[in-house]
Amino acid sequence: MSDHEAGQVRRFWEGLGLPGLVDVHTHFMPERVLRKVWGYFDALGPLTGGVEWPITYRRAEGERAALLREFGVRAFTAMLYPHKPGMARWLNGWAVDFARRTPDCLHTSTLFPEPDVGTYVREAVEAGARVFKAHVQVGAYDPADELLDAAWGVLAEAGVPVVIHCGSGPAPGKHTGPEPIARVLARHPRLRLVVAHLGMPEYEDFLDLADRYGGVRLDTTMAFTDFSERLAPFPRRALPRLAGLGDRILLGSDFPNIPYPYLHQLRALERLELGDAWLRGVCHDNAARLFGLPEHRPEHRSGH
């Protein structure tokens, strides 16, 4: 499967005249933690919305990283997240080592509302963290919790982006939805938040926040795929807004924890028919600019 699919993925971005892809939402974490995540999906845990969720890329860590490289993903992330206090600092320590041995992974860190969060977030930034992951649904915390205020301030000041799962899909949590995030942004308007899954299913509410705050971006993770369109369809009336925010939409996939091939996410974006320039920005150039990767000058290619 991988050789054939890798060829198709590469033809996709080559046809756009890109040097590859940048995927801001891929999961790497300690193996025993990832196995527990997979077990949760297998058991149809409550936060899956009770939907059957086969893991397409259930492979060893090295094989998964190699497959992303075969796809032509130039830079990816290690989206890791705690579900209880005392876990984030340990995960961040693991992430330092993973980034050291995986140079094409953007050094990723995480956080949780706890007394020392401001300290270890600053330490992670000083250690070279380039992106943070926050998971409001799994962590079951209010992102506007005062315990997090210092950490958000550190990240806003440093300009380090935060990919945050804060929408209410696939199952709502006590603190999911746009209101808690709006409170965070009111306090820290320069925070570079990347709303995961386009804020599914509250797509338009999170587009409103992107309109209001220039630092807000959204990633495409699982959006527009057949899987997600059955559960939480993106409103067609909002497509012009998505096109208008084209420089702040970033490719995300949720690899390896997806119930379909990687190529399907790309095809789902393509069939929106928002144009090659939009696709080039989403699939590479916007994230390359955000993370200071080598810039790419688009060139016209026929047949796409």
C-alpha positions as CSV (number, residue, x, y, z in Angstrom):
1,M,0.0,0.0,0.0
2,S,2.6,2.5,1.0
3,D,4.7,2.6,-2.2
4,H,1.6,3.1,-4.4
5,E,0.1,5.7,-2.0
6,A,3.4,7.5,-1.6
7,G,3.7,7.9,-5.3
8,Q,0.2,9.3,-5.5
9,V,0.9,11.7,-2.7
10,R,4.0,12.9,-4.3
11,R,2.3,13.4,-7.6
12,F,-0.3,15.6,-5.8
13,W,2.2,18.1,-4.5
14,E,4.5,17.9,-7.6
15,G,1.5,18.8,-9.7
16,L,1.2,22.0,-7.6
17,G,4.8,22.9,-8.1
18,L,5.6,22.4,-4.4
19,P,8.8,21.0,-2.9
20,G,6.8,18.8,-0.6
21,L,4.2,19.1,2.2
22,V,4.2,20.6,5.7
23,D,1.8,18.8,8.0
24,V,1.2,20.6,11.3
25,H,-0.9,17.9,12.9
26,T,0.8,14.5,13.2
27,H,1.1,12.4,16.3
28,F,4.3,11.0,17.8
29,M,4.5,10.3,21.5
30,P,6.1,7.7,23.8
31,E,5.1,4.2,22.4
32,R,3.3,3.1,25.5
33,V,1.2,6.3,25.5
34,L,0.4,5.9,21.8
35,R,-0.6,2.3,22.3
36,K,-3.1,3.5,25.0
37,V,-4.4,6.1,22.5
38,W,-4.9,3.3,19.9
39,G,-6.6,1.1,22.5
40,Y,-9.0,4.0,23.3
41,F,-10.0,4.3,19.6
42,D,-10.3,0.5,19.3
43,A,-12.6,0.4,22.3
44,L,-14.8,3.3,20.9
45,G,-14.1,5.4,23.9
46,P,-16.6,8.2,24.7
47,L,-14.5,11.0,23.1
48,T,-14.6,9.2,19.7
49,G,-18.3,9.9,19.6
50,G,-18.8,6.1,19.5
51,V,-17.8,6.0,15.9
52,E,-15.7,3.0,14.6
53,W,-12.2,4.4,14.0
54,P,-9.7,2.0,12.5
55,I,-6.1,3.2,12.7
56,T,-4.7,3.1,9.2
57,Y,-1.0,3.6,10.1
58,R,-0.6,1.4,13.1
59,R,3.2,0.9,12.7
60,A,6.4,1.3,14.7
61,E,7.7,4.8,15.3
62,G,10.5,4.6,12.8
63,E,8.3,3.2,10.1
64,R,5.8,6.0,10.6
65,A,8.4,8.7,10.3
66,A,9.9,7.0,7.2
67,L,6.4,6.8,5.6
68,L,5.9,10.6,6.1
69,R,9.2,11.2,4.3
70,E,8.1,8.9,1.5
71,F,5.0,11.0,1.1
72,G,7.3,14.0,0.8
73,V,6.3,15.7,4.1
74,R,9.2,18.1,4.7
75,A,8.2,19.0,8.2
76,F,5.8,17.5,10.7
77,T,4.9,17.6,14.4
78,A,4.8,15.4,17.5
79,M,1.3,16.3,18.7
80,L,1.4,14.9,22.3
81,Y,-0.8,15.9,25.2
82,P,-1.4,15.0,28.8
83,H,-4.7,13.9,30.3
84,K,-3.7,14.6,34.0
85,P,-1.5,16.8,36.1
86,G,2.2,15.9,36.3
87,M,2.3,14.4,32.8
88,A,3.2,17.4,30.6
89,R,6.7,17.9,31.9
90,W,7.5,14.2,31.3
91,L,6.1,14.3,27.7
92,N,8.1,17.5,27.0
93,G,11.3,15.7,28.1
94,W,10.5,12.8,25.7
95,A,9.8,15.4,22.9
96,V,13.3,17.0,23.3
97,D,14.9,13.6,22.6
98,F,12.5,12.8,19.7
99,A,13.2,16.2,18.0
100,R,16.9,15.6,18.4
101,R,16.8,12.3,16.6
102,T,14.1,13.4,14.1
103,P,15.3,16.6,12.6
104,D,12.4,17.0,10.2
105,C,10.0,17.0,13.2
106,L,9.2,20.5,14.5
107,H,10.1,20.3,18.2
108,T,6.7,20.0,19.9
109,S,5.8,20.5,23.6
110,T,2.5,20.5,25.5
111,L,0.9,21.9,28.7
112,F,-1.7,21.4,31.4
113,P,-3.3,23.7,34.0
114,E,-1.1,23.1,37.0
115,P,1.0,25.3,39.3
116,D,4.3,24.9,37.5
117,V,3.0,25.2,33.9
118,G,4.4,28.7,33.4
119,T,7.9,27.4,34.5
120,Y,8.0,24.3,32.3
121,V,6.5,26.1,29.3
122,R,9.3,28.7,29.5
123,E,11.9,26.0,29.9
124,A,10.5,24.2,26.7
125,V,10.6,27.4,24.7
126,E,14.2,28.0,25.8
127,A,15.0,24.4,24.9
128,G,13.9,25.2,21.3
129,A,10.2,24.2,21.2
130,R,8.7,25.4,17.9
131,V,5.1,24.4,18.4
132,F,2.8,23.4,21.3
133,K,-0.1,21.1,21.5
134,A,-3.1,21.7,23.8
135,H,-6.1,19.3,23.9
136,V,-9.0,20.8,25.7
137,Q,-11.2,17.8,25.0
138,V,-8.9,15.0,26.3
139,G,-7.5,17.2,29.1
140,A,-11.0,18.2,30.2
141,Y,-9.8,21.7,31.3
142,D,-10.8,25.3,30.7
143,P,-8.2,26.9,28.4
144,A,-9.0,30.2,30.2
145,D,-8.1,28.7,33.5
146,E,-6.0,31.3,35.4
147,L,-3.3,28.6,36.0
148,L,-2.6,28.8,32.3
149,D,-2.4,32.5,32.0
150,A,1.3,32.9,32.5
151,A,2.0,30.1,30.0
152,W,-0.2,31.7,27.3
153,G,1.7,34.9,28.0
154,V,5.1,33.2,27.5
155,L,3.9,31.7,24.2
156,A,2.4,34.9,22.9
157,E,5.5,36.8,23.7
158,A,7.7,34.2,22.1
159,G,5.5,33.8,19.0
160,V,5.4,30.0,19.4
161,P,2.3,28.6,17.7
162,V,-0.1,26.4,19.7
163,V,-2.2,23.8,17.9
164,I,-5.3,23.5,20.1
165,H,-8.1,20.9,19.9
166,C,-10.9,23.1,21.2
167,G,-13.9,22.3,19.0
168,S,-16.6,20.0,20.2
169,G,-16.0,17.2,17.7
170,P,-16.1,14.3,17.6
171,A,-17.7,14.5,21.1
172,P,-18.3,17.7,23.1
173,G,-16.5,18.3,26.4
174,K,-17.3,20.6,29.3
175,H,-14.9,23.3,28.0
176,T,-14.9,22.8,24.2
177,G,-16.4,25.3,21.8
178,P,-15.4,28.9,20.9
179,E,-16.3,30.7,24.2
180,P,-13.4,29.6,26.3
181,I,-10.9,30.3,23.5
182,A,-12.4,33.7,23.0
183,R,-11.7,34.5,26.7
184,V,-8.0,33.3,26.2
185,L,-7.6,35.5,23.1
186,A,-9.2,38.5,24.8
187,R,-6.4,38.3,27.4
188,H,-3.6,37.4,24.9
189,P,-4.6,38.8,21.5
190,R,-1.2,38.1,20.0
191,L,-1.3,34.4,20.7
192,R,-0.6,32.3,17.6
193,L,-3.4,29.7,18.1
194,V,-3.9,27.1,15.4
195,V,-7.4,25.7,15.8
196,A,-7.3,22.0,15.1
197,H,-9.9,20.3,12.8
198,L,-11.0,23.8,11.6
199,G,-12.9,23.9,15.0
200,M,-15.2,21.1,14.0
201,P,-18.2,21.2,14.3
202,E,-18.3,24.9,15.3
203,Y,-16.5,25.9,12.0
204,E,-18.1,29.3,11.5
205,D,-17.6,30.4,15.1
206,F,-13.9,29.7,14.9
207,L,-13.7,31.5,11.5
208,D,-15.2,34.4,13.4
209,L,-12.3,34.3,15.8
210,A,-9.8,34.2,12.9
211,D,-11.5,37.3,11.5
212,R,-11.1,39.0,14.8
213,Y,-7.6,38.0,15.7
214,G,-4.8,38.0,13.1
215,G,-2.8,35.4,15.0
216,V,-5.4,32.8,14.8
217,R,-5.0,30.0,12.2
218,L,-6.9,26.8,11.5
219,D,-5.7,23.4,10.5
220,T,-7.5,21.1,8.1
221,T,-7.2,17.9,10.1
222,M,-9.9,15.5,9.0
223,A,-12.0,18.3,7.7
224,F,-13.8,17.7,4.4
225,T,-13.0,14.0,4.4
226,D,-15.8,11.5,3.7
227,F,-15.5,10.4,7.3
228,S,-16.0,13.8,8.8
229,E,-18.5,15.1,6.3
230,R,-20.9,12.3,7.5
231,L,-20.5,13.4,11.1
232,A,-20.0,17.2,10.9
233,P,-20.3,18.6,7.4
234,F,-18.6,21.9,6.7
235,P,-21.2,24.4,5.7
236,R,-20.9,25.2,2.0
237,R,-21.9,28.8,2.6
238,A,-18.6,29.3,4.6
239,L,-16.3,28.2,1.7
240,P,-15.8,31.8,0.5
241,R,-14.6,32.7,4.0
242,L,-12.2,29.8,3.9
243,A,-10.9,31.0,0.6
244,G,-10.5,34.5,2.0
245,L,-8.5,33.2,5.0
246,G,-6.3,31.2,2.6
247,D,-3.0,32.4,4.1
248,R,-4.0,31.2,7.6
249,I,-5.2,27.7,6.8
250,L,-2.6,24.9,7.4
251,L,-2.5,21.3,6.4
252,G,-3.1,18.9,9.2
253,S,-3.8,15.1,8.9
254,D,-3.9,13.4,12.3
255,F,-1.5,10.8,11.0
256,P,-1.2,8.0,12.0
257,N,-4.6,8.0,13.8
258,I,-6.8,8.3,10.8
259,P,-9.4,5.8,9.5
260,Y,-8.6,6.3,5.8
261,P,-5.4,6.8,3.7
262,Y,-3.3,9.9,4.0
263,L,-4.0,10.8,0.3
264,H,-7.7,11.2,1.1
265,Q,-7.1,14.3,3.1
266,L,-5.4,15.9,0.2
267,R,-8.0,14.9,-2.3
268,A,-10.7,16.2,0.1
269,L,-9.0,19.7,0.0
270,E,-8.6,19.5,-3.8
271,R,-12.3,18.8,-4.4
272,L,-13.2,22.1,-2.7
273,E,-12.1,23.7,-5.9
274,L,-10.7,26.8,-4.2
275,G,-7.8,26.9,-6.7
276,D,-4.1,25.8,-6.9
277,A,-2.8,29.0,-5.2
278,W,-5.0,28.2,-2.2
279,L,-3.8,24.6,-2.1
280,R,-0.2,25.7,-2.4
281,G,-0.6,27.9,0.6
282,V,-2.5,25.3,2.7
283,C,-0.3,22.4,1.9
284,H,3.1,24.1,2.2
285,D,3.7,27.8,2.0
286,N,1.6,29.0,5.0
287,A,3.2,26.7,7.5
288,A,6.7,27.2,5.9
289,R,6.2,30.9,6.6
290,L,4.9,30.4,10.1
291,F,7.8,28.1,11.1
292,G,10.5,29.9,9.2
293,L,11.1,27.0,6.8
294,P,12.7,27.8,3.4
295,E,10.2,29.7,1.3
296,H,8.9,28.4,-2.0
297,R,8.0,30.5,-4.9
298,P,4.9,29.0,-6.6
299,E,5.2,28.2,-10.3
300,H,2.4,27.3,-12.6
301,R,2.0,23.7,-13.4
302,S,-0.6,22.3,-15.8
303,G,-2.8,19.3,-15.1
304,H,-4.0,20.2,-11.6
